[in-house]
Each structure stands twice: as C-alpha cells, then as structure tokens.
Amino acid sequence: MSHKAGDADFSKNVSALKYAVAVKGQKVAHEAIQIFGGMGMTDEMSVGMYLKRINVINTLFGNGDYHLKRFISLSV
C-alpha cells in the first residue's frame, strides 16, 4: 500500500488510529492496574511496564486529544 506524504485520507486515518490507541490503551492499562492492585505497579509485574509504554505512546507525535482535533479538522 502506498500513500503520498500529503494524502488527507491517510493522515485522517492515522489520526483516528492514534486516537483509538490512546483511548483504548489507557483504558486497558488502568483496568489491568485495578485487577492487579498495587502489585501491578511493581517491577515484578509486567503490567506496570505496559502502563508506562502506553503513556509514552500517547505522548509521542501528539496525544489523543491532539489527534481527535486533527481528525475533525481533516474531516471538514
């Protein structure tokens, strides 16, 4: 699959995906912490590492709010 750098549909789809990952990733990570309790935040459990990873993913190249606004602006 090829795309052009300025392709609006591609950019819109990327923003939609980034927003979905931000929202769903945070929800899954926080639910996992609730399930495992305080142990989920320790280094012995990988749940804490995944929470840290999703937080980094959310801050790279714009967070969910940024991509939601970008998606809306590209849709009009």
Helices and strands as residue ranges (DSSP letters): H 8-36, G 37-41, H 46-59, H 64-75
